[in-house]
Each structure stands twice: as structure tokens, then as C-alpha cells.
Amino acid sequence: MTAFFLDSSSLVKRYVAETGSAWVNQLLDPPANNRIYLSRLTGVELVAAIARRRRGGSLTGDRTARLLEQFQNEFGSHFQIVEVTRAVLNEATELAETHSLRAYDAVQLAAILELNRQRLSTGLDGPILVSSDVELNAAAAIAGLSVEDPNRHP
């Protein structure tokens, strides 16, 4: 069972068709038997991303409501949630400075690093970061994490 940690730039592809959506949906397909992790923060980011698309006119109000309902139904049942603890936030502060990351990207990176430490300490393989964010991916690679960009899987 492979472990993947998705940030919002990759998870949004499950709900809105764009480059990489088919690949992300394959990862999330139950027969693939992958373990999918999200930071608690991803819930906020995903809702914001879908709401921005409604405001921008690329989604109707009805479609937005259906997508948000689907996401809310899946958030707690389909995904393993990594909590944003004080320790994660402290590490995120350091990562933001070290890598000049945006705040939420630093929190995402700190969350996957915490998950990576937990999994490795129990003899499991570390998670693979799935993200379309170039800066986050670069910082994750520097930190020694495996990274997949769904935009490379059209």
C-alpha cells in the first residue's frame, strides 16, 4: 500500500477537471489500495479554490454546491487527516523562512514531514507528496521527500 500526501493544488483535480485529474482519480480509486493523507488545512484550501472558481464564473452555484458536498462527504471518510499541531506550525515557520514558501505551503510541507517521520519510525515507507506547486515541490525534494506533480500526468 503506497502512501500519498495531497496538497490542495492536486486534490482540486478530483473535483474540477484539469490537467492531471485522471491521474489523481486513479490514485484515489479504492482498488488502487493507496493510503491518502491530507493536512487539516487542505479542507480550507480546497473549499476556497472551488469558491474562487464560482466567483470567477467557471463553476455555477449548483455545481459548486454539489462539489463542496462531495468533498465534505469524502473529507473524513476517504482521507487520513494530518492535524496541524503547534509542532507542525513551529516547523512551518522555519520552513517558510528557509525556503521562502507561502504560509500555507510551509504548513503543508511541515505536515508531510511530520507524517514522514511517523511512518518511518514504525517501519513504513514515507509518503509521496502529490502537488502541482513548483515551489513546494522543490522544497519537499530538498527535504528528501518523493514528489509527484500531477500536471506531468495529463
LUMVOVEX-115873 format. One record per atom (N, C-alpha, C): chain; atom name; x, z, y; residue number from 1. Coordinates in steps of 0.2 Angstrom, whole numbers, plus 5000, padded with zeros to 4 digits. Layout:
<sites>
+----+----+------+------+------+-----+
| ch | at |    x |    z |    y |   i |
+----+----+------+------+------+-----+
|  A | CA |    X |    Z |    Y | NUM |
...
+----+----+------+------+------+-----+
</sites>
This chain:
<sites>
+----+----+------+------+------+-----+
| ch | at |    x |    z |    y |   i |
+----+----+------+------+------+-----+
|  A |  N | 5004 | 5000 | 4994 |   1 |
|  A | CA | 5000 | 5000 | 5000 |   1 |
|  A |  C | 5004 | 5000 | 5006 |   1 |
|  A |  N | 5004 | 4995 | 5010 |   2 |
|  A | CA | 5008 | 4994 | 5016 |   2 |
|  A |  C | 5004 | 4998 | 5022 |   2 |
|  A |  N | 5008 | 5001 | 5026 |   3 |
|  A | CA | 5005 | 5005 | 5032 |   3 |
|  A |  C | 5006 | 5001 | 5038 |   3 |
|  A |  N | 5001 | 5000 | 5042 |   4 |
|  A | CA | 5002 | 4996 | 5049 |   4 |
|  A |  C | 4999 | 5000 | 5054 |   4 |
|  A |  N | 5002 | 5000 | 5060 |   5 |
|  A | CA | 5000 | 5004 | 5066 |   5 |
|  A |  C | 4998 | 4998 | 5071 |   5 |
|  A |  N | 4992 | 4998 | 5073 |   6 |
|  A | CA | 4990 | 4993 | 5078 |   6 |
|  A |  C | 4989 | 4996 | 5084 |   6 |
|  A |  N | 4992 | 4992 | 5089 |   7 |
|  A | CA | 4990 | 4994 | 5096 |   7 |
|  A |  C | 4984 | 4990 | 5099 |   7 |
|  A |  N | 4982 | 4991 | 5105 |   8 |
|  A | CA | 4976 | 4988 | 5107 |   8 |
|  A |  C | 4976 | 4981 | 5108 |   8 |
|  A |  N | 4982 | 4978 | 5109 |   9 |
|  A | CA | 4983 | 4971 | 5110 |   9 |
|  A |  C | 4982 | 4967 | 5103 |   9 |
|  A |  N | 4983 | 4970 | 5098 |  10 |
|  A | CA | 4982 | 4967 | 5091 |  10 |
|  A |  C | 4975 | 4969 | 5089 |  10 |
|  A |  N | 4973 | 4975 | 5090 |  11 |
|  A | CA | 4966 | 4977 | 5087 |  11 |
|  A |  C | 4961 | 4973 | 5091 |  11 |
|  A |  N | 4961 | 4971 | 5097 |  12 |
|  A | CA | 4956 | 4967 | 5100 |  12 |
|  A |  C | 4955 | 4961 | 5097 |  12 |
|  A |  N | 4960 | 4958 | 5093 |  13 |
|  A | CA | 4959 | 4952 | 5090 |  13 |
|  A |  C | 4954 | 4952 | 5084 |  13 |
|  A |  N | 4953 | 4958 | 5082 |  14 |
|  A | CA | 4947 | 4959 | 5077 |  14 |
|  A |  C | 4940 | 4958 | 5080 |  14 |
|  A |  N | 4940 | 4959 | 5086 |  15 |
|  A | CA | 4933 | 4959 | 5089 |  15 |
|  A |  C | 4932 | 4953 | 5094 |  15 |
|  A |  N | 4937 | 4950 | 5096 |  16 |
|  A | CA | 4937 | 4944 | 5100 |  16 |
|  A |  C | 4942 | 4939 | 5097 |  16 |
|  A |  N | 4939 | 4933 | 5096 |  17 |
|  A | CA | 4943 | 4928 | 5093 |  17 |
|  A |  C | 4948 | 4925 | 5098 |  17 |
|  A |  N | 4954 | 4926 | 5096 |  18 |
|  A | CA | 4960 | 4923 | 5100 |  18 |
|  A |  C | 4966 | 4922 | 5095 |  18 |
|  A |  N | 4971 | 4919 | 5097 |  19 |
|  A | CA | 4977 | 4918 | 5093 |  19 |
|  A |  C | 4979 | 4925 | 5089 |  19 |
|  A |  N | 4979 | 4924 | 5082 |  20 |
|  A | CA | 4981 | 4929 | 5078 |  20 |
|  A |  C | 4975 | 4933 | 5075 |  20 |
|  A |  N | 4969 | 4932 | 5077 |  21 |
|  A | CA | 4963 | 4935 | 5075 |  21 |
|  A |  C | 4963 | 4935 | 5067 |  21 |
|  A |  N | 4964 | 4929 | 5064 |  22 |
|  A | CA | 4963 | 4928 | 5057 |  22 |
|  A |  C | 4968 | 4932 | 5053 |  22 |
|  A |  N | 4974 | 4932 | 5056 |  23 |
|  A | CA | 4979 | 4936 | 5053 |  23 |
|  A |  C | 4978 | 4944 | 5053 |  23 |
|  A |  N | 4976 | 4946 | 5059 |  24 |
|  A | CA | 4974 | 4953 | 5059 |  24 |
|  A |  C | 4968 | 4955 | 5055 |  24 |
|  A |  N | 4963 | 4951 | 5054 |  25 |
|  A | CA | 4957 | 4952 | 5050 |  25 |
|  A |  C | 4959 | 4952 | 5042 |  25 |
|  A |  N | 4965 | 4948 | 5041 |  26 |
|  A | CA | 4967 | 4948 | 5034 |  26 |
|  A |  C | 4970 | 4955 | 5033 |  26 |
|  A |  N | 4974 | 4958 | 5037 |  27 |
|  A | CA | 4977 | 4965 | 5037 |  27 |
|  A |  C | 4972 | 4970 | 5036 |  27 |
|  A |  N | 4966 | 4969 | 5039 |  28 |
|  A | CA | 4961 | 4974 | 5039 |  28 |
|  A |  C | 4956 | 4973 | 5033 |  28 |
|  A |  N | 4956 | 4968 | 5030 |  29 |
|  A | CA | 4952 | 4966 | 5024 |  29 |
|  A |  C | 4953 | 4972 | 5018 |  29 |
|  A |  N | 4948 | 4975 | 5016 |  30 |
|  A | CA | 4949 | 4980 | 5011 |  30 |
|  A |  C | 4952 | 4978 | 5005 |  30 |
|  A |  N | 4951 | 4972 | 5002 |  31 |
|  A | CA | 4955 | 4970 | 4996 |  31 |
|  A |  C | 4963 | 4970 | 4997 |  31 |
|  A |  N | 4965 | 4969 | 5004 |  32 |
|  A | CA | 4972 | 4969 | 5005 |  32 |
|  A |  C | 4975 | 4976 | 5004 |  32 |
|  A |  N | 4971 | 4981 | 5004 |  33 |
|  A | CA | 4973 | 4988 | 5002 |  33 |
|  A |  C | 4979 | 4991 | 5007 |  33 |
|  A |  N | 4978 | 4989 | 5013 |  34 |
|  A | CA | 4983 | 4991 | 5018 |  34 |
|  A |  C | 4980 | 4998 | 5021 |  34 |
|  A |  N | 4985 | 5002 | 5023 |  35 |
|  A | CA | 4983 | 5008 | 5027 |  35 |
|  A |  C | 4984 | 5006 | 5034 |  35 |
|  A |  N | 4979 | 5007 | 5038 |  36 |
|  A | CA | 4979 | 5005 | 5045 |  36 |
|  A |  C | 4978 | 5011 | 5050 |  36 |
|  A |  N | 4983 | 5012 | 5054 |  37 |
|  A | CA | 4984 | 5018 | 5059 |  37 |
|  A |  C | 4983 | 5015 | 5066 |  37 |
|  A |  N | 4979 | 5020 | 5070 |  38 |
|  A | CA | 4978 | 5019 | 5077 |  38 |
|  A |  C | 4980 | 5025 | 5080 |  38 |
|  A |  N | 4983 | 5025 | 5086 |  39 |
|  A | CA | 4983 | 5030 | 5091 |  39 |
|  A |  C | 4976 | 5032 | 5093 |  39 |
|  A |  N | 4974 | 5038 | 5094 |  40 |
|  A | CA | 4968 | 5040 | 5098 |  40 |
|  A |  C | 4967 | 5036 | 5104 |  40 |
|  A |  N | 4972 | 5035 | 5108 |  41 |
|  A | CA | 4972 | 5031 | 5114 |  41 |
|  A |  C | 4970 | 5024 | 5113 |  41 |
|  A |  N | 4971 | 5021 | 5107 |  42 |
|  A | CA | 4968 | 5014 | 5106 |  42 |
|  A |  C | 4961 | 5014 | 5107 |  42 |
|  A |  N | 4957 | 5019 | 5106 |  43 |
|  A | CA | 4950 | 5019 | 5107 |  43 |
|  A |  C | 4948 | 5017 | 5114 |  43 |
|  A |  N | 4952 | 5021 | 5118 |  44 |
|  A | CA | 4950 | 5020 | 5126 |  44 |
|  A |  C | 4953 | 5013 | 5128 |  44 |
|  A |  N | 4958 | 5011 | 5125 |  45 |
|  A | CA | 4961 | 5004 | 5127 |  45 |
|  A |  C | 4957 | 4998 | 5125 |  45 |
|  A |  N | 4954 | 4999 | 5119 |  46 |
|  A | CA | 4950 | 4994 | 5116 |  46 |
|  A |  C | 4943 | 4993 | 5120 |  46 |
|  A |  N | 4940 | 4999 | 5121 |  47 |
|  A | CA | 4934 | 4998 | 5125 |  47 |
|  A |  C | 4935 | 4995 | 5132 |  47 |
|  A |  N | 4941 | 4997 | 5135 |  48 |
|  A | CA | 4942 | 4994 | 5142 |  48 |
|  A |  C | 4944 | 4987 | 5141 |  48 |
|  A |  N | 4947 | 4985 | 5136 |  49 |
|  A | CA | 4948 | 4977 | 5135 |  49 |
|  A |  C | 4942 | 4973 | 5134 |  49 |
|  A |  N | 4937 | 4976 | 5130 |  50 |
|  A | CA | 4931 | 4972 | 5129 |  50 |
|  A |  C | 4927 | 4973 | 5136 |  50 |
|  A |  N | 4927 | 4978 | 5139 |  51 |
|  A | CA | 4923 | 4979 | 5145 |  51 |
|  A |  C | 4926 | 4974 | 5151 |  51 |
|  A |  N | 4932 | 4973 | 5151 |  52 |
|  A | CA | 4935 | 4969 | 5156 |  52 |
|  A |  C | 4933 | 4962 | 5154 |  52 |
|  A |  N | 4933 | 4960 | 5148 |  53 |
|  A | CA | 4931 | 4953 | 5146 |  53 |
|  A |  C | 4923 | 4952 | 5148 |  53 |
|  A |  N | 4919 | 4957 | 5148 |  54 |
|  A | CA | 4912 | 4956 | 5150 |  54 |
|  A |  C | 4912 | 4955 | 5158 |  54 |
|  A |  N | 4916 | 4959 | 5161 |  55 |
|  A | CA | 4916 | 4959 | 5168 |  55 |
|  A |  C | 4919 | 4952 | 5171 |  55 |
|  A |  N | 4924 | 4949 | 5167 |  56 |
|  A | CA | 4927 | 4943 | 5168 |  56 |
|  A |  C | 4922 | 4937 | 5166 |  56 |
|  A |  N | 4917 | 4938 | 5162 |  57 |
|  A | CA | 4912 | 4933 | 5161 |  57 |
|  A |  C | 4913 | 4930 | 5154 |  57 |
|  A |  N | 4918 | 4932 | 5150 |  58 |
|  A | CA | 4920 | 4928 | 5144 |  58 |
|  A |  C | 4915 | 4931 | 5138 |  58 |
|  A |  N | 4912 | 4937 | 5140 |  59 |
|  A | CA | 4908 | 4940 | 5135 |  59 |
|  A |  C | 4901 | 4942 | 5138 |  59 |
|  A |  N | 4895 | 4941 | 5135 |  60 |
|  A | CA | 4889 | 4943 | 5138 |  60 |
|  A |  C | 4888 | 4950 | 5137 |  60 |
|  A |  N | 4883 | 4953 | 5140 |  61 |
|  A | CA | 4882 | 4960 | 5139 |  61 |
|  A |  C | 4880 | 4962 | 5132 |  61 |
|  A |  N | 4875 | 4957 | 5129 |  62 |
|  A | CA | 4873 | 4959 | 5122 |  62 |
|  A |  C | 4879 | 4958 | 5118 |  62 |
|  A |  N | 4883 | 4953 | 5118 |  63 |
|  A | CA | 4889 | 4953 | 5114 |  63 |
|  A |  C | 4894 | 4959 | 5115 |  63 |
|  A |  N | 4895 | 4961 | 5121 |  64 |
|  A | CA | 4899 | 4967 | 5122 |  64 |
|  A |  C | 4896 | 4973 | 5119 |  64 |
|  A |  N | 4890 | 4974 | 5119 |  65 |
|  A | CA | 4886 | 4980 | 5116 |  65 |
|  A |  C | 4887 | 4979 | 5109 |  65 |
|  A |  N | 4887 | 4974 | 5105 |  66 |
|  A | CA | 4887 | 4973 | 5098 |  66 |
|  A |  C | 4895 | 4974 | 5096 |  66 |
|  A |  N | 4899 | 4972 | 5100 |  67 |
|  A | CA | 4906 | 4973 | 5098 |  67 |
|  A |  C | 4908 | 4980 | 5099 |  67 |
|  A |  N | 4906 | 4983 | 5104 |  68 |
|  A | CA | 4908 | 4990 | 5105 |  68 |
|  A |  C | 4904 | 4995 | 5100 |  68 |
|  A |  N | 4898 | 4993 | 5098 |  69 |
|  A | CA | 4895 | 4997 | 5092 |  69 |
|  A |  C | 4899 | 4996 | 5086 |  69 |
|  A |  N | 4901 | 4990 | 5085 |  70 |
|  A | CA | 4905 | 4988 | 5078 |  70 |
|  A |  C | 4912 | 4993 | 5079 |  70 |
|  A |  N | 4915 | 4992 | 5084 |  71 |
|  A | CA | 4921 | 4996 | 5085 |  71 |
|  A |  C | 4920 | 5004 | 5084 |  71 |
|  A |  N | 4915 | 5006 | 5087 |  72 |
|  A | CA | 4913 | 5014 | 5087 |  72 |
|  A |  C | 4912 | 5015 | 5079 |  72 |
|  A |  N | 4908 | 5011 | 5076 |  73 |
|  A | CA | 4907 | 5012 | 5069 |  73 |
|  A |  C | 4913 | 5012 | 5064 |  73 |
|  A |  N | 4918 | 5008 | 5066 |  74 |
|  A | CA | 4924 | 5007 | 5062 |  74 |
|  A |  C | 4929 | 5012 | 5064 |  74 |
|  A |  N | 4929 | 5014 | 5070 |  75 |
|  A | CA | 4935 | 5018 | 5073 |  75 |
|  A |  C | 4937 | 5024 | 5068 |  75 |
|  A |  N | 4932 | 5028 | 5067 |  76 |
|  A | CA | 4933 | 5034 | 5062 |  76 |
|  A |  C | 4933 | 5033 | 5055 |  76 |
|  A |  N | 4930 | 5027 | 5053 |  77 |
|  A | CA | 4930 | 5026 | 5046 |  77 |
|  A |  C | 4935 | 5021 | 5043 |  77 |
|  A |  N | 4937 | 5016 | 5046 |  78 |
|  A | CA | 4941 | 5011 | 5044 |  78 |
|  A |  C | 4949 | 5013 | 5046 |  78 |
|  A |  N | 4950 | 5017 | 5050 |  79 |
|  A | CA | 4956 | 5018 | 5053 |  79 |
|  A |  C | 4959 | 5025 | 5052 |  79 |
|  A |  N | 4965 | 5026 | 5051 |  80 |
|  A | CA | 4968 | 5033 | 5051 |  80 |
|  A |  C | 4970 | 5034 | 5058 |  80 |
|  A |  N | 4968 | 5040 | 5061 |  81 |
|  A | CA | 4969 | 5041 | 5068 |  81 |
|  A |  C | 4976 | 5045 | 5069 |  81 |
|  A |  N | 4980 | 5043 | 5073 |  82 |
|  A | CA | 4986 | 5047 | 5075 |  82 |
|  A |  C | 4984 | 5051 | 5082 |  82 |
|  A |  N | 4984 | 5057 | 5082 |  83 |
|  A | CA | 4982 | 5061 | 5088 |  83 |
|  A |  C | 4988 | 5061 | 5093 |  83 |
|  A |  N | 4986 | 5061 | 5099 |  84 |
|  A | CA | 4990 | 5061 | 5105 |  84 |
|  A |  C | 4991 | 5069 | 5107 |  84 |
|  A |  N | 4997 | 5071 | 5104 |  85 |
|  A | CA | 4998 | 5078 | 5105 |  85 |
|  A |  C | 5003 | 5079 | 5111 |  85 |
|  A |  N | 5004 | 5086 | 5112 |  86 |
|  A | CA | 5009 | 5087 | 5118 |  86 |
|  A |  C | 5016 | 5084 | 5116 |  86 |
|  A |  N | 5018 | 5085 | 5110 |  87 |
|  A | CA | 5024 | 5082 | 5107 |  87 |
|  A |  C | 5025 | 5075 | 5108 |  87 |
|  A |  N | 5019 | 5071 | 5107 |  88 |
|  A | CA | 5019 | 5064 | 5107 |  88 |
|  A |  C | 5019 | 5062 | 5115 |  88 |
|  A |  N | 5016 | 5066 | 5119 |  89 |
|  A | CA | 5016 | 5064 | 5126 |  89 |
|  A |  C | 5023 | 5066 | 5129 |  89 |
|  A |  N | 5026 | 5071 | 5127 |  90 |
|  A | CA | 5033 | 5073 | 5129 |  90 |
|  A |  C | 5038 | 5067 | 5127 |  90 |
|  A |  N | 5037 | 5065 | 5121 |  91 |
|  A | CA | 5042 | 5059 | 5119 |  91 |
|  A |  C | 5040 | 5053 | 5123 |  91 |
|  A |  N | 5033 | 5052 | 5124 |  92 |
|  A | CA | 5031 | 5046 | 5128 |  92 |
|  A |  C | 5035 | 5046 | 5135 |  92 |
|  A |  N | 5035 | 5052 | 5138 |  93 |
|  A | CA | 5038 | 5052 | 5144 |  93 |
|  A |  C | 5045 | 5050 | 5144 |  93 |
|  A |  N | 5049 | 5052 | 5139 |  94 |
|  A | CA | 5056 | 5050 | 5138 |  94 |
|  A |  C | 5056 | 5042 | 5137 |  94 |
|  A |  N | 5052 | 5040 | 5133 |  95 |
|  A | CA | 5052 | 5033 | 5131 |  95 |
|  A |  C | 5050 | 5028 | 5137 |  95 |
|  A |  N | 5046 | 5031 | 5141 |  96 |
|  A | CA | 5044 | 5027 | 5147 |  96 |
|  A |  C | 5050 | 5026 | 5152 |  96 |
|  A |  N | 5054 | 5031 | 5152 |  97 |
|  A | CA | 5060 | 5031 | 5157 |  97 |
|  A |  C | 5065 | 5027 | 5153 |  97 |
|  A |  N | 5066 | 5028 | 5147 |  98 |
|  A | CA | 5072 | 5024 | 5143 |  98 |
|  A |  C | 5071 | 5017 | 5143 |  98 |
|  A |  N | 5064 | 5015 | 5141 |  99 |
|  A | CA | 5063 | 5008 | 5140 |  99 |
|  A |  C | 5059 | 5005 | 5146 |  99 |
|  A |  N | 5058 | 5008 | 5151 | 100 |
|  A | CA | 5054 | 5006 | 5157 | 100 |
|  A |  C | 5047 | 5003 | 5155 | 100 |
|  A |  N | 5044 | 5007 | 5150 | 101 |
|  A | CA | 5037 | 5005 | 5147 | 101 |
|  A |  C | 5031 | 5007 | 5152 | 101 |
|  A |  N | 5026 | 5004 | 5152 | 102 |
|  A | CA | 5020 | 5006 | 5155 | 102 |
|  A |  C | 5018 | 5012 | 5151 | 102 |
|  A |  N | 5014 | 5017 | 5154 | 103 |
|  A | CA | 5012 | 5023 | 5152 | 103 |
|  A |  C | 5009 | 5023 | 5145 | 103 |
|  A |  N | 5004 | 5019 | 5144 | 104 |
|  A | CA | 5000 | 5018 | 5138 | 104 |
|  A |  C | 5005 | 5015 | 5132 | 104 |
|  A |  N | 5009 | 5011 | 5134 | 105 |
|  A | CA | 5013 | 5008 | 5129 | 105 |
|  A |  C | 5018 | 5013 | 5127 | 105 |
|  A |  N | 5021 | 5018 | 5131 | 106 |
|  A | CA | 5025 | 5023 | 5129 | 106 |
|  A |  C | 5022 | 5028 | 5124 | 106 |
|  A |  N | 5015 | 5029 | 5126 | 107 |
|  A | CA | 5011 | 5034 | 5121 | 107 |
|  A |  C | 5011 | 5030 | 5114 | 107 |
|  A |  N | 5009 | 5024 | 5114 | 108 |
|  A | CA | 5008 | 5020 | 5108 | 108 |
|  A |  C | 5015 | 5021 | 5104 | 108 |
|  A |  N | 5021 | 5020 | 5107 | 109 |
|  A | CA | 5027 | 5020 | 5104 | 109 |
|  A |  C | 5029 | 5027 | 5101 | 109 |
|  A |  N | 5027 | 5032 | 5105 | 110 |
|  A | CA | 5028 | 5039 | 5103 | 110 |
|  A |  C | 5024 | 5041 | 5097 | 110 |
|  A |  N | 5018 | 5038 | 5097 | 111 |
|  A | CA | 5013 | 5039 | 5092 | 111 |
|  A |  C | 5016 | 5036 | 5085 | 111 |
|  A |  N | 5018 | 5030 | 5086 | 112 |
|  A | CA | 5020 | 5027 | 5079 | 112 |
|  A |  C | 5027 | 5030 | 5077 | 112 |
|  A |  N | 5031 | 5032 | 5082 | 113 |
|  A | CA | 5037 | 5036 | 5080 | 113 |
|  A |  C | 5036 | 5042 | 5076 | 113 |
|  A |  N | 5031 | 5046 | 5079 | 114 |
|  A | CA | 5029 | 5052 | 5075 | 114 |
|  A |  C | 5026 | 5050 | 5068 | 114 |
|  A |  N | 5022 | 5045 | 5068 | 115 |
|  A | CA | 5019 | 5043 | 5061 | 115 |
|  A |  C | 5025 | 5041 | 5057 | 115 |
|  A |  N | 5030 | 5038 | 5059 | 116 |
|  A | CA | 5035 | 5035 | 5055 | 116 |
|  A |  C | 5039 | 5041 | 5053 | 116 |
|  A |  N | 5040 | 5046 | 5057 | 117 |
|  A | CA | 5044 | 5052 | 5054 | 117 |
|  A |  C | 5040 | 5056 | 5049 | 117 |
|  A |  N | 5033 | 5056 | 5050 | 118 |
|  A | CA | 5029 | 5060 | 5045 | 118 |
|  A |  C | 5029 | 5056 | 5038 | 118 |
|  A |  N | 5029 | 5050 | 5038 | 119 |
|  A | CA | 5029 | 5046 | 5032 | 119 |
|  A |  C | 5035 | 5046 | 5029 | 119 |
|  A |  N | 5041 | 5045 | 5032 | 120 |
|  A | CA | 5047 | 5045 | 5029 | 120 |
|  A |  C | 5049 | 5052 | 5026 | 120 |
|  A |  N | 5046 | 5057 | 5029 | 121 |
|  A | CA | 5048 | 5064 | 5027 | 121 |
|  A |  C | 5044 | 5066 | 5020 | 121 |
|  A |  N | 5039 | 5062 | 5019 | 122 |
|  A | CA | 5036 | 5063 | 5012 | 122 |
|  A |  C | 5037 | 5057 | 5007 | 122 |
|  A |  N | 5042 | 5053 | 5009 | 123 |
|  A | CA | 5045 | 5048 | 5004 | 123 |
|  A |  C | 5041 | 5042 | 5005 | 123 |
|  A |  N | 5037 | 5041 | 5010 | 124 |
|  A | CA | 5033 | 5034 | 5010 | 124 |
|  A |  C | 5037 | 5030 | 5015 | 124 |
|  A |  N | 5035 | 5023 | 5015 | 125 |
|  A | CA | 5038 | 5019 | 5019 | 125 |
|  A |  C | 5035 | 5020 | 5026 | 125 |
|  A |  N | 5040 | 5018 | 5031 | 126 |
|  A | CA | 5037 | 5018 | 5038 | 126 |
|  A |  C | 5032 | 5013 | 5039 | 126 |
|  A |  N | 5028 | 5014 | 5044 | 127 |
|  A | CA | 5023 | 5009 | 5046 | 127 |
|  A |  C | 5026 | 5003 | 5050 | 127 |
|  A |  N | 5023 | 4998 | 5050 | 128 |
|  A | CA | 5024 | 4992 | 5054 | 128 |
|  A |  C | 5020 | 4992 | 5060 | 128 |
|  A |  N | 5023 | 4991 | 5066 | 129 |
|  A | CA | 5020 | 4990 | 5072 | 129 |
|  A |  C | 5017 | 4983 | 5072 | 129 |
|  A |  N | 5010 | 4983 | 5074 | 130 |
|  A | CA | 5007 | 4976 | 5075 | 130 |
|  A |  C | 5005 | 4976 | 5082 | 130 |
|  A |  N | 5008 | 4972 | 5086 | 131 |
|  A | CA | 5007 | 4972 | 5093 | 131 |
|  A |  C | 5009 | 4965 | 5096 | 131 |
|  A |  N | 5005 | 4963 | 5101 | 132 |
|  A | CA | 5006 | 4957 | 5105 | 132 |
|  A |  C | 5010 | 4958 | 5111 | 132 |
|  A |  N | 5012 | 4964 | 5112 | 133 |
|  A | CA | 5015 | 4966 | 5119 | 133 |
|  A |  C | 5023 | 4966 | 5118 | 133 |
|  A |  N | 5026 | 4961 | 5121 | 134 |
|  A | CA | 5033 | 4959 | 5121 | 134 |
|  A |  C | 5037 | 4965 | 5122 | 134 |
|  A |  N | 5036 | 4969 | 5128 | 135 |
|  A | CA | 5040 | 4975 | 5130 | 135 |
|  A |  C | 5039 | 4980 | 5125 | 135 |
|  A |  N | 5033 | 4982 | 5122 | 136 |
|  A | CA | 5033 | 4987 | 5117 | 136 |
|  A |  C | 5036 | 4985 | 5111 | 136 |
|  A |  N | 5035 | 4979 | 5109 | 137 |
|  A | CA | 5039 | 4976 | 5103 | 137 |
|  A |  C | 5046 | 4977 | 5103 | 137 |
|  A |  N | 5049 | 4975 | 5109 | 138 |
|  A | CA | 5056 | 4976 | 5110 | 138 |
|  A |  C | 5059 | 4983 | 5109 | 138 |
|  A |  N | 5055 | 4988 | 5113 | 139 |
|  A | CA | 5057 | 4995 | 5112 | 139 |
|  A |  C | 5056 | 4998 | 5105 | 139 |
|  A |  N | 5051 | 4995 | 5102 | 140 |
|  A | CA | 5050 | 4998 | 5095 | 140 |
|  A |  C | 5056 | 4995 | 5090 | 140 |
|  A |  N | 5058 | 4989 | 5091 | 141 |
|  A | CA | 5063 | 4986 | 5087 | 141 |
|  A |  C | 5070 | 4990 | 5089 | 141 |
|  A |  N | 5071 | 4992 | 5095 | 142 |
|  A | CA | 5077 | 4996 | 5097 | 142 |
|  A |  C | 5077 | 5003 | 5093 | 142 |
|  A |  N | 5070 | 5005 | 5093 | 143 |
|  A | CA | 5070 | 5012 | 5089 | 143 |
|  A |  C | 5070 | 5011 | 5082 | 143 |
|  A |  N | 5071 | 5005 | 5079 | 144 |
|  A | CA | 5072 | 5005 | 5072 | 144 |
|  A |  C | 5066 | 5003 | 5068 | 144 |
|  A |  N | 5060 | 5002 | 5072 | 145 |
|  A | CA | 5054 | 5001 | 5068 | 145 |
|  A |  C | 5053 | 4993 | 5066 | 145 |
|  A |  N | 5049 | 4992 | 5061 | 146 |
|  A | CA | 5047 | 4985 | 5059 | 146 |
|  A |  C | 5042 | 4983 | 5064 | 146 |
|  A |  N | 5042 | 4977 | 5066 | 147 |
|  A | CA | 5037 | 4974 | 5071 | 147 |
|  A |  C | 5034 | 4968 | 5069 | 147 |
|  A |  N | 5027 | 4967 | 5069 | 148 |
|  A | CA | 5024 | 4960 | 5068 | 148 |
|  A |  C | 5020 | 4959 | 5075 | 148 |
|  A |  N | 5021 | 4953 | 5077 | 149 |
|  A | CA | 5017 | 4950 | 5083 | 149 |
|  A |  C | 5012 | 4946 | 5080 | 149 |
|  A |  N | 5005 | 4947 | 5080 | 150 |
|  A | CA | 5000 | 4943 | 5078 | 150 |
|  A |  C | 5000 | 4936 | 5081 | 150 |
|  A |  N | 5002 | 4936 | 5087 | 151 |
|  A | CA | 5002 | 4929 | 5090 | 151 |
|  A |  C | 5007 | 4924 | 5087 | 151 |
|  A |  N | 5011 | 4927 | 5082 | 152 |
|  A | CA | 5016 | 4922 | 5078 | 152 |
|  A |  C | 5012 | 4920 | 5072 | 152 |
|  A |  N | 5006 | 4922 | 5071 | 153 |
|  A | CA | 5002 | 4920 | 5065 | 153 |
|  A |  C | 4996 | 4917 | 5067 | 153 |
|  A |  N | 4996 | 4911 | 5070 | 154 |
|  A | CA | 4990 | 4908 | 5073 | 154 |
|  A |  C | 4985 | 4906 | 5067 | 154 |
+----+----+------+------+------+-----+
</sites>
